[in-house]
Amino acid sequence: MRFILLLGIILWHVTGQAQEITLPDETQINVEVVEAVGKPVARLLWLPSEYGLLAQERALAERLAQRGVESWLPQLFEAYFLSPSPSAVKAIPDESVHALLRQARAEGVPVYVVGTDRGAILALKAWQGVQQAGPMRHGALLLINPNLYVATPKPGAEAAYWPEAGRLNAPVYVFQAELSPWRWRLDELLAQLTRGGSHVFVHLLAEVRDRFYFRADANQTEQQAARLFPQQIARAMALLTPWITQPRPLPPAQAREQVQVPNAQAGKTATLMAYDGPPYPPLRLETLDGRMLAMEDLRGKVVLVNFWASWCPPCVHEMPSMAALKQALKARPFEILAINLAEDRSTIEAFLQEHPVNFPVLLDPSGTAVKRWRVFAYPSSYLLDKQGRIRYAAFGALDWHGREARALIETLLAE
């Protein structure tokens, strides 16, 4: 069952204390505890993401303490002598997050497990590990911009989800930034999370990017959203209250399942890779000047299809090199199509006033092309030959006027 919500803090300071938890393998984990003001009504177990446990998360915990919420912030990376990174998240033993959740639940206070970005998989593992011993009650998962992919897929490939995502039975509240390619994959995420019986609520955070509450380049909208975030977390916990009293067993058919991590090859790279995915999907979109443009109209030309947004700094960074490339090849059978991610016309036009381009800008207000072309990161680019076949692709910004890109384009032009 799924629910879609569009929902929206107080500045205090609460001193914390530390406790030490010893695991069955004798590993000792230091846990920073931000105590609630008064008797705790709930407890948050903040599991680290690939960015580690952040000062901004401690600040969120301090604000929530004023609402009677106690927070535990375990130093998992330090316990295993790891530096925060995506690979380090995968290296944390499952038993450690199981033990932390068991300890957090020991006093009978409702426990909400928080997982951010790639740390969301730790939240799922913690829940399911404890659930193996019997039905779970008085708890839920809070997932912030969850990244439950095993790895960023190669261009054109579908993403593989961690198996735990499909065997979850829990109350789940997902905070998803609107200005994110993952926002267009919420249906897929919900399909995964609800397979095992989970009740999933989604809160779309308007006009902010991933990591909005700890970005070094946060804009005014994101800074305001960060100030409101503790209040929104508290509301999420209140909304989940009726759901956490229901006993949640591990789905019977999957309780004995041995979880295997699917093979996945990371494809997020700022270099052009040979493309071996499916043929390009249909593309027919309106240009900024009101024309309809389809890929079939460009047969006989080499075409660079670029997915971008004005709020994406790497996208902005590569635009001048794309314009220089188009100028250099203006007499050749070559075209660039810049597909914008669902921004309104006025925003795009204001951006182009400051960053003029010499190629068509296409509108994709419903994210149709983003989904069909399997775009998982911004910017993403696809290089098509004269027959309309995708030959190369890249996730990330490139120097399109540089030697490597020009050499590949010249090869396609010569065919």
DOPA-119766 format. One line per field, with one value per residue (C-alpha): residue number from 1; residue in one letter; y, z, x. Coordinates in steps of 0.25 Angstrom, whole numbers. Layout:
REM residues N
pos (NUM:...)
code (a:...)
c2 (Y:...)
c3 (Z:...)
c1 (X:...)
END
This chain:
REM residues 415
pos (1:2:3:4:5:6:7:8:9:10:11:12:13:14:15:16:17:18:19:20:21:22:23:24:25:26:27:28:29:30:31:32:33:34:35:36:37:38:39:40:41:42:43:44:45:46:47:48:49:50:51:52:53:54:55:56:57:58:59:60:61:62:63:64:65:66:67:68:69:70:71:72:73:74:75:76:77:78:79:80:81:82:83:84:85:86:87:88:89:90:91:92:93:94:95:96:97:98:99:100:101:102:103:104:105:106:107:108:109:110:111:112:113:114:115:116:117:118:119:120:121:122:123:124:125:126:127:128:129:130:131:132:133:134:135:136:137:138:139:140:141:142:143:144:145:146:147:148:149:150:151:152:153:154:155:156:157:158:159:160:161:162:163:164:165:166:167:168:169:170:171:172:173:174:175:176:177:178:179:180:181:182:183:184:185:186:187:188:189:190:191:192:193:194:195:196:197:198:199:200:201:202:203:204:205:206:207:208:209:210:211:212:213:214:215:216:217:218:219:220:221:222:223:224:225:226:227:228:229:230:231:232:233:234:235:236:237:238:239:240:241:242:243:244:245:246:247:248:249:250:251:252:253:254:255:256:257:258:259:260:261:262:263:264:265:266:267:268:269:270:271:272:273:274:275:276:277:278:279:280:281:282:283:284:285:286:287:288:289:290:291:292:293:294:295:296:297:298:299:300:301:302:303:304:305:306:307:308:309:310:311:312:313:314:315:316:317:318:319:320:321:322:323:324:325:326:327:328:329:330:331:332:333:334:335:336:337:338:339:340:341:342:343:344:345:346:347:348:349:350:351:352:353:354:355:356:357:358:359:360:361:362:363:364:365:366:367:368:369:370:371:372:373:374:375:376:377:378:379:380:381:382:383:384:385:386:387:388:389:390:391:392:393:394:395:396:397:398:399:400:401:402:403:404:405:406:407:408:409:410:411:412:413:414:415)
code (m:r:f:i:l:l:l:g:i:i:l:w:h:v:t:g:q:a:q:e:i:t:l:p:d:e:t:q:i:n:v:e:v:v:e:a:v:g:k:p:v:a:r:l:l:w:l:p:s:e:y:g:l:l:a:q:e:r:a:l:a:e:r:l:a:q:r:g:v:e:s:w:l:p:q:l:f:e:a:y:f:l:s:p:s:p:s:a:v:k:a:i:p:d:e:s:v:h:a:l:l:r:q:a:r:a:e:g:v:p:v:y:v:v:g:t:d:r:g:a:i:l:a:l:k:a:w:q:g:v:q:q:a:g:p:m:r:h:g:a:l:l:l:i:n:p:n:l:y:v:a:t:p:k:p:g:a:e:a:a:y:w:p:e:a:g:r:l:n:a:p:v:y:v:f:q:a:e:l:s:p:w:r:w:r:l:d:e:l:l:a:q:l:t:r:g:g:s:h:v:f:v:h:l:l:a:e:v:r:d:r:f:y:f:r:a:d:a:n:q:t:e:q:q:a:a:r:l:f:p:q:q:i:a:r:a:m:a:l:l:t:p:w:i:t:q:p:r:p:l:p:p:a:q:a:r:e:q:v:q:v:p:n:a:q:a:g:k:t:a:t:l:m:a:y:d:g:p:p:y:p:p:l:r:l:e:t:l:d:g:r:m:l:a:m:e:d:l:r:g:k:v:v:l:v:n:f:w:a:s:w:c:p:p:c:v:h:e:m:p:s:m:a:a:l:k:q:a:l:k:a:r:p:f:e:i:l:a:i:n:l:a:e:d:r:s:t:i:e:a:f:l:q:e:h:p:v:n:f:p:v:l:l:d:p:s:g:t:a:v:k:r:w:r:v:f:a:y:p:s:s:y:l:l:d:k:q:g:r:i:r:y:a:a:f:g:a:l:d:w:h:g:r:e:a:r:a:l:i:e:t:l:l:a:e)
c2 (0:14:28:41:53:68:73:86:96:101:105:99:93:80:74:59:48:35:21:8:-4:-17:-26:-42:-41:-32:-20:-7:4:17:23:38:40:53:52:57:68:61:46:41:38:32:29:31:22:30:20:27:29:29:43:39:44:59:71:75:62:65:78:72:62:74:81:68:66:78:70:58:50:44:41:31:33:21:23:11:15:17:4:-3:7:11:24:29:25:16:4:6:6:-8:-13:-10:-24:-27:-32:-19:-11:-23:-22:-6:-7:-18:-10:3:-5:-11:-1:-1:13:14:13:20:16:27:24:34:32:19:18:14:0:-1:3:-8:-18:-14:-16:-29:-35:-32:-36:-50:-53:-50:-39:-24:-14:0:4:9:14:28:28:42:42:27:21:6:3:-7:2:13:5:6:15:8:-2:-4:-2:-14:-12:-18:-30:-25:-14:-25:-33:-22:-21:-8:5:14:29:34:48:50:63:68:73:59:49:39:47:41:27:27:18:7:10:8:-4:-10:-6:-10:-24:-30:-23:-9:3:14:29:39:53:61:72:83:91:85:76:63:65:79:80:78:83:93:100:100:112:120:110:99:106:109:95:90:99:93:79:75:79:70:58:60:61:48:41:45:41:27:25:17:8:5:-3:-14:-26:-27:-41:-44:-48:-64:-68:-59:-62:-73:-66:-65:-51:-50:-37:-37:-34:-20:-11:3:12:26:32:45:38:33:18:9:7:-7:-4:-5:4:18:20:29:44:54:67:82:91:104:112:104:94:79:71:56:48:43:57:57:44:46:54:51:55:58:56:63:63:75:84:99:94:84:91:80:82:97:95:87:96:105:93:88:102:102:88:92:105:96:86:96:92:77:68:69:74:75:73:78:72:80:73:78:92:103:112:124:117:112:125:133:122:124:139:137:124:125:113:110:97:93:92:82:82:69:74:60:53:44:44:43:30:24:27:21:34:32:44:58:62:49:49:40:40:35:32:36:24:28:17:20:18:24:30:36:40:53:66:65:75:73:82:73:63:50:55:61:49:40:50:51:36:36:47:40:27)
c3 (0:-3:0:-6:3:0:14:24:55:66:69:82:87:95:100:97:104:99:102:97:91:90:79:79:71:82:73:81:75:82:81:83:90:89:100:100:108:118:117:103:94:83:79:66:61:51:43:35:20:10:16:30:42:40:49:42:46:60:59:54:66:76:70:71:86:89:84:93:83:87:76:75:66:65:60:51:41:53:59:47:43:31:24:19:5:-3:-2:13:15:8:17:30:35:36:50:55:50:56:69:70:67:77:87:83:85:98:107:99:94:79:70:56:48:39:26:17:2:2:17:14:12:26:31:23:28:42:42:35:44:56:49:47:62:61:57:59:66:71:60:46:35:31:18:13:-2:-1:-11:-11:-24:-23:-32:-43:-55:-68:-78:-84:-73:-63:-48:-39:-25:-12:-10:4:-3:-8:5:14:23:31:32:23:21:9:8:-6:-12:-24:-32:-33:-44:-34:-32:-46:-41:-29:-35:-37:-22:-17:-25:-18:-4:-4:-9:5:11:15:16:9:10:1:4:-8:-3:-13:-20:-13:-18:-11:1:3:18:17:4:4:-8:-2:-8:0:-3:2:15:18:16:25:36:34:33:48:48:36:42:55:46:39:52:57:44:45:59:56:47:57:66:56:57:45:42:31:19:20:7:8:23:19:7:6:1:-10:-16:-31:-40:-44:-51:-47:-59:-53:-60:-66:-79:-91:-91:-102:-101:-101:-96:-104:-116:-113:-108:-116:-114:-118:-110:-111:-112:-104:-116:-118:-129:-128:-130:-132:-133:-147:-152:-150:-157:-165:-154:-142:-130:-116:-106:-93:-81:-72:-61:-57:-43:-46:-45:-54:-65:-65:-65:-78:-86:-91:-97:-104:-110:-115:-121:-128:-133:-138:-145:-151:-165:-162:-160:-145:-135:-120:-113:-98:-91:-79:-66:-64:-61:-65:-77:-69:-61:-74:-81:-69:-69:-84:-83:-75:-82:-96:-105:-120:-120:-117:-103:-101:-90:-83:-72:-68:-68:-79:-87:-74:-71:-85:-86:-73:-67:-53:-52:-57:-66:-75:-90:-101:-115:-127:-140:-154:-154:-140:-132:-118:-119:-107:-93:-81:-67:-62:-69:-80:-88:-101:-109:-103:-111:-106:-109:-122:-127:-125:-131:-143:-145:-145:-155:-164:-165)
c1 (0:5:2:7:8:12:14:26:46:51:65:70:83:83:96:98:105:112:110:117:111:119:115:115:128:134:134:131:122:122:108:106:92:85:75:61:55:47:43:46:33:41:56:63:74:82:90:101:101:113:116:117:109:109:108:95:89:93:87:74:74:76:64:56:60:51:39:43:51:64:74:85:96:106:120:119:131:140:137:142:153:146:146:132:129:119:128:129:114:114:126:118:114:99:101:105:93:84:90:89:74:72:79:71:58:61:54:41:41:36:49:50:62:67:75:80:85:92:91:76:81:86:73:66:76:75:60:60:71:63:50:56:53:39:28:33:24:26:36:37:47:50:57:63:66:68:78:75:82:93:101:98:95:103:96:84:83:72:76:78:72:77:69:65:56:47:45:42:29:30:23:32:33:41:46:50:56:48:61:67:67:62:49:45:47:38:28:39:44:30:28:40:37:22:25:26:14:20:12:19:17:25:27:32:41:38:50:61:73:78:86:79:81:96:100:112:105:91:83:73:61:69:74:60:56:67:61:48:53:52:37:35:42:33:20:25:26:13:6:13:7:-5:3:14:5:2:11:20:25:36:28:27:31:44:47:57:62:77:80:89:95:92:104:104:115:115:113:114:126:130:135:128:126:122:107:101:87:74:72:68:53:44:47:37:37:34:45:46:41:29:33:31:44:46:58:53:55:70:73:86:92:101:93:97:85:88:79:81:75:78:80:91:105:112:101:104:119:118:109:120:127:115:112:127:125:113:120:132:123:112:115:115:103:103:92:91:78:78:66:62:57:43:46:36:39:41:53:59:58:64:76:78:79:91:96:92:93:93:85:70:65:54:44:41:30:26:39:35:48:56:49:50:64:68:74:80:89:90:96:94:98:96:103:96:101:95:85:80:87:92:107:113:108:112:107:114:119:129:138:131:141:152:161:154:140:143:151:139:129:138:139:123:123:132:124)
END
